[in-house]
Amino acid sequence: MGKRNYNVFFHLHTISGIIISAALFIIFFCGAFALIKDEITAWEKGDNVNMEVALDIDYDRAMQTLINDSINLTGRDIRMIPPDVKQEMFVGLTGSKVESASEKDLIPTYFNLNTRNYALSQYYDFYSIGELIYRLHFFHQIPTYGILTAGFIAFFFLLAIVSGLIVHWKKIVSNFYVFRPKTKLKTIWTDAHTALGVIGLPFQFMFALTSSFLCLSSLILILLNFAYDGHQKQAIEEIRPMQKTYAWEAETNNKIPSLNTFVERTKAKWPDFEAAQVYVKNYGGTNMKFQIDGLLKPNKAFLGHGRIVYDVMTNTITEEKNPENPGYIEIVELAIRRLHFGDFGGLYLKVIYFVLAIITCFVIISGVLIWLEARDKKHIPEKKRKFNSALGYFYMAVCMSLYPITAISMLVAKYIPRSLDAERQSILYAVFFIGWLLFTLFFSFRKNNYITTKYSLILGGLFGILVPIINGLISGNWMWKMYQQDQTAILFVDLFWIGISLISFGILLRMKKPV
């Protein structure tokens, strides 16, 4: 590579990395915890998890529960996502398509439905700290532009990865085996940055690519709108056929058949097929449809996506997509989603994803510290050196204080009584974001990255080790009881925090104060 091209890629790698560094750290740190957001929610609620019962959904009873809550379903499209560890099914309703529908019936709405006792609740009736962290990892708290911001950050991260790979290609193997702990600080950070960067490279590239797609997909739909001459509905139905809608014809005078029979027919047809989303379209209409979108079990196929659509009133199949022969377009999006969320390998894969995400956080921090060390030279004007140092202190404070405030928020989330569920989101927002701000300001004014790192690890470790203790004291869900009752989700969260805390204390023992 010529010197000019080398310099172009080197500066692209550096500038793109620095610009997005703090935001990228937040995305990966929060994304690591978001992997177990459902387990965290189950831990917070403290209710025993019984997925065998929760997944045996009575769709007729689910519809009746909505009707009993004074919801007029006629003319609506209903989307249901079967329960996860939280054991609650998401139910989303569009506005009614009936011309004479009341203003109330025209309003879309959504609920959570517990499929063990069929109790209906508002989506935000119980706001989990897991949900807060999950949404922070794509900046959902920033209205409208948050997810787009996360998407562009992921895109710049992709540029940083590709340009870094090009710059270091010739030495990437030899430098991987080099570690010089007794040399100057910049060299130590460089060696660590290179080694861990190479270890996590496939993971980082995969996440940069999938995040760019998921967060910027709305922009892709805008482009498709032009390609389809403004026929957005046609574009969406070809790219995402599960969202296909049907024009309302008329209300049926006949009794609506049992929806459960269609589920049983599907199970008999494809025994290894599991529903991912279930739709009822044009409820109560002469052309009412019951649609099941799902996947083959992970041990049968990684991308076995299928669909079946029944005409409810005629009891016939109107559309069928065999999961053994999935189409290209939907498979691409499915592969992106499965790789990103890691939902195909159980808790073991989530642990691997978590470790790789934390490694990526270290790579991000080490990259910034290399940049700061390179600019702490005598030939650089004093004013610029002070600015760079202040920027470094603030950056480390923002990133490192995420750890203790996450542990503290877990404890607060467990301590909030269920009688305050209505105020739960406000309380968690106040504790998490105000606490994070106070930690950031405190460490920034201390102007010492060693102190920032040390006390973040101490506080995070101490509060983290309290997580299983507080859980036992408040809900009685002690670890040995959860093990005996096979409550894997709740037990995993306790063990997870114990593991993180012990690693933090181990790092503290190895830390040496810089001379």
N, C-alpha and C positions, 0 to 999 in steps of 0.2 A: 504494500500500500504506500502511495506517495505521501510525503510529509504533509502536504496541504490537506489531503483527504483525511489523514490521521487526525490532524488538528480539528477539522470540522466535526468528526465523529466524537472526538474527546470532549470538545466543548458542548456538543449536543447532549452527551451523556451527563456531563457535570451540571449544566444549566437546567435540563429537564428534571434531574434528580433533586436539585436544591429547591426548585420552585414548588414541587409537590411533596417534599419530604415530610413535613409535619402532618399534613392531611392524609398522606399515604400511611403513615404510622398509625393514625387513628383508625383508618379503614381496616388495616390488617389486625391490629390489637382487638378492636371491637368485633371484627369478623371471626377471630379465633374463639371468642366467647359466644358469639351468635350461633356457632355450630351446635351448641347444646342449649339453645334458648328454650326448647320444649321441655327438656329435662329440668331446667331451672324453674320454669313455671310450675311443673309438677312438684318440685321441691318446695317452692313457696307456698302452694296450696296445702301441701301435706296430706292430700287424699291418696289412698291406696290406688295404684294403677292396675287396671285389669283390662288389657287391650283385647283379650279374647272376647269379652262381653261387649266392649265398646265398638269393635269392628263388625259385630253382628247387627247391622243397622236395620231397623224396621222403618222403611221409607213411608209406608202408609201412616204409621204413628207419627212420624216426623211432620207430614203434611197436616195431620189432624191437630198436632200441637200448635202449628202456625195459625190454623183456622180458629182454634180455641182462644187464641190471643187476639181475636178480632181483626185478623189480617185477611183481607179479601184477595185470594190468590187468582181469581179469574182473569185471564188475559196476561198474566205475568210469566216471565221466564225465570226459572229458579236454578241457581247454581249451588251445588253442595260439594264440599271437599271433606272426605272422610277424616275421622279424628286421628291425631297423632298421639304423642305421649300425654298431652293435656286432656285427651278423651272427649274433646268437644269438636263437633262438626261445624265448619263455617257454612252459613246459609246466606247467599246473596240473592236479593229479589230486584228485578227491574220494575219500572213503572208499568202499569197495565196498558195493553194495546187496545182495549175496548174503547170505542169512541165516546160512549156515555159514562166512562169511569169518572169517579169523583176526584177532586184535587188531591185528596189523601192517597187514593189508589195510584195516582200518577207518579208519586214520589218513590224513587228507588230506595231500598233500605237493606240492611244486613244484620245478622245475628250470630250468636254462638248457640249451638244446641247440644246439650250433654246427652250422648247416646247410651248412657247407662240408666239415667232416670228421666230423660227427655224433658229436662227443665230448659226453658228458653231464657237467654240473657243477652243484653246488649254487648256488642263486640268489645267495648272498652270498660265493661263493668269490673273486670279484674285486669289491671294493667301491670304486667310483670316487668321486673328489672331486666329480664332476658329480652323482652320486647323492646325496651328502651335502647339497650345496647345493640340489638339487631338493627334497629332503624337508624341509629347513629352511624353504623358502618357504611351506610350509603347516604348520610346527611339528610334523612327524611325530615328532621326537625327544621330544616330551612325550607320554607314554603316554595313550591313550584320548581325552583332551580336546584334544590339539593341533590336530587338523583342525577341531574345532568352534570353538576359539578363533579360528583363522584365518577361519572363516566369519562369526563375529560381528564381527570386525574389518572384514571386507569389507562387511558390512551397514552398520556405522557410517560407513564410508567413502562408501557410497552416500548416506547421509543428509547427510554433509558436502558432497558434490558438489551434491545437489539444493538444499539450503539455501543454499549459496554462490551457486548460479545464481540463485535467487530474490532474494537480497540484492543482488547486483551486476547484475541484469538490465538496468536502465535505463542503466547506464554501461559495460556490458561491451564495447561496440564502441569507444566513445571512449577508455576507459582502456587498451585493448589497444595503442593507438598512442603511449601516453605512457611515456617513460622519462627520469628525471631523475637522472643519475649524480652530479651535483655537489651534491645536497641532502643532508639528514640521512639517517642509515643506515636508519631505519624506512621512509622514503619509497622508498629504493632497493629494499629487500626487497619492499615492497608492489607496486611497478611490475613487478619481475621475477616475483613470485608471480602477478600478474594475467595478464601476457602469456603466460608459459609454461603457466599453468593453462588458458587458453583454447585454446592450441595442442594441448594433450594432453587436452582435455575429452572428446571422443568415445572415445578410447582408455581413459581412466580410468573413464568411466561403464561401458563395455563390460566392463572387467575387474572392477569392483566388482560388477556384476550377475552375471556368469558365475561369479565366485569364490564369491559368496553361494550360488548354486545348487549348485555342485559340492561345497562343503564342508559345506553344511547339508542335503544331500539325504537323509541318514539321518533327519532330523527330519520331512521330507516323507513318508517311508515310514511313520513312526509315525502320522501323521495319516491316511494312506491305509488303515492297518490298521483304524482306526475306521470309515472310510467303507465298507470291505468287510466289516464285521461280524467282524473278526478273521481273515478268510481271507487271510492275508499272502501265501501262495503264489499265489493268484489275482491279487492286486494286483500282485505283482512280474512275473508272466507277462504281464499286460496292459501294464504300463509298460515292461518290458524283456523282450520275448518271446524274445530270444536266450538268456535264462537258463532257459527252459522245461525241465523235467525230465520223465522218463518212468519209470513204475513198472517195476521189474524183473519179467520174466516167467519166463524159464528160460534156462539156458545152451544154446547151439546145439551140435549135433553136427556141423554142416557146417563146411567150411573157410571162413574169413573172406575175402571177395573183396578184391581190391586197392582200396585207398582212392584211389590215384592216378587210377583211371579216373573217379571222380566229379569230381575236380578238372578233368580234361580235358573232361568233358561240360559243366561249368559255363563253362569258357573258350570252348567252341564256342558255347554258348548266348548268353553275354554277353561279347563280345571285349574290351570296355573296362572290365570289372569286375575289381577287385583285392580279394583277401581281406584283411580287417582282423582277423578272428578265425575260427578253425576249431575245431569241436567234434566229438568222438566221444562219443556217449552210450550208456550200457549196453553197454560194450565186451564182445564175446563173447556177447551175448544174442540171443535169437530176434527181439527188437525193437530191435536195434542201429541207431543213427542216425548219419549223417555230415552235419554242418551247416556251411555256409559263410556267414558274415556279412561283407559287404564294401561297397565304395563304387565308384562310377564314377570314373575318373581325373579329377583336378581340372580338366583342360582340357575335360572333357566336361560336368561338372556339379559344382556346389559341394556339393549335398546329395543326391547320387544314391545313397541307401542301399538295399541289397537283401539278400535272404536266400533260401537254398534248402536244403531238408532232404531227404535221401535215406534211405529204408529200405534198409539195407545188404544184408540177406539176400534181399529180394525185388527189389532193383535198381529201385525205383520212387521217384518224387518224392512226398513226403507233404505238403510245404508249400512255397510259392513266393511271394516278394514281389519283384516286378519293380523293379529300381533306378530305372527311368524313371518309376515311379509310387509314390514313397515315401509312407508314412503320416504323419499329422500329429504324433502323440505322439513317435515316435522321431526325427522330423526336428527337433523343438524341442531335444531333448537333444543330438543330433548337431551342430546349429548352435552351441549353447553350447560344446561341447567344441572344435570346430574354431576358433571365434573365440578361445577362451582359449589354446589351445596353438599356434596359428599354424602348423599342420602342412599347410597347403594351398598355400603359396607358395614353398617352398624356402628356401634360405639368405638370399635377398634380403629376404623378408618377415620373417625372424627378425632381421635387422639393423635393419629399421624398428621392429619391436617392441622391440628392445633400446634403441634411441635414445629411444623414447617412454617406456620404463620408467625410464631414467635421468633424463629430463626430469621425470617424476613424482616421483622421489626428490628432485630439487631443489625442486619445488613444496612437498613435505612439509617439507623443512628450512626453506625461506624462510617458510612459514606459522608454524612454531614460533619462528623468529627475530623475526618481526613481533610475535608475542605477548610474547616476552621484552622486546623494546625498548619496547613499550607499557607494560610494568610496571616499567620502570627509571626511575621518576619520583620527584622529591623528596617529593611528598605521600604516597607509599607508605612505610609503616614500614620502618625499616632491616632488621629481622629478616626481613620478607617479601621484601625486595629481595635479601638474601643467599641466601635459600632458592631464589628464582627463578633467580638466577645459577648456583648450584650445580647446580640441575636442568638448566639449559641446557648447562653444561659436560659433565655426565654424558651428556645426550642426544646432543650432538655427538660425544663420544668413542665411544659405542656405534655410532652410524651410520657415521662416517667411518673407523673402524678396520676395518670390514668389507672395505674395498678392499685394504689391504696384506695382511691375513691370508688373503684369497682368493688373491692372487698367490703368497704364500709356500706355501700349501697345494698349489697347482698344482705347484710345484717339488718339494716333498716327495713328492707322489703319483707324480711321474715317477721320482724317485730310489729309491723303495722297490723292492727286487728282487722278482721273481716268486716266489722261494723263501719270501717272507714274506707271501704272499697271505692265509694264514689269520689273520694278525695285522693285516692291512691296515686294516680298519675301525677297530680300536682305536687304531692309530697316527694315522690321519687325524682321528679324533675328538679325540685328545689335542692334536695340533698346532693344529687349527682352533679348538676351543673354549677351550683354555687360553691359546693365543696371543691370541685375541680378548679374553679377560678381562684379560690383562696389558696389552695396548694400551689397553683401556678405562680401567683403573685409572691407568695412567701419564698419559694425556691428561686424565683427570678431575682428578688432583692438580696438573697444570700450570695449570689454571684459566685457559686462554687459547684461545679458539676459533680465533684466527688460527693459532696454533702447531699445534693439532689438525688443521686443514684443510691447512696447508702440509706438514707432515711425513707426513700420510696420503697426500697426492698424490706426494710425493717417494719414499716407500717403495714405494707401489703401482706407480709408474712404473718405478722401478729394478728391482724384482723382476719386474714384468711384461715388461720388455724382455729379461730373462734366460730367459723361457719358451721361445722358439724356440732359443736357444743351448743350454740344457740338453737340450732334445729332440734336437738334432743330436748333441751329445756322447755322450749315453747310448744312444740307439737308432739313430743314424746317419740319422735322418729329417730331413735338412736341407731347407730350403724349396725349393731348386732341384731337388732329387731328387724331392720330392713333386709338384712341378709337372710334371716330365717323366713321372712315372708316373701322372699324373692322380688322385692321392690327395687329392681335394678336402677331405674331412673333416679330415684331419690338417693340411693346409696352412692351412685356414681358421682353426683354433685359433691357430696361430702368427701369422698376419696379424692376427687379432682382437686379440691381446694387444699386438702392435706398435702397432696403431692406438690402442688405449686408452692406452698409455703415452705416445705422442706427444701426444695430446690433454691428458693430465695435465701434461706439461712445458709445453705451450702455455698452459694455465691458470696455471701457476706463474709464467711470465714476465709475465703480465698482472696478477697479484695485487699489491695494494699494502697495506702494513701500515697498519692504522687508526691515526689520530692519537690 
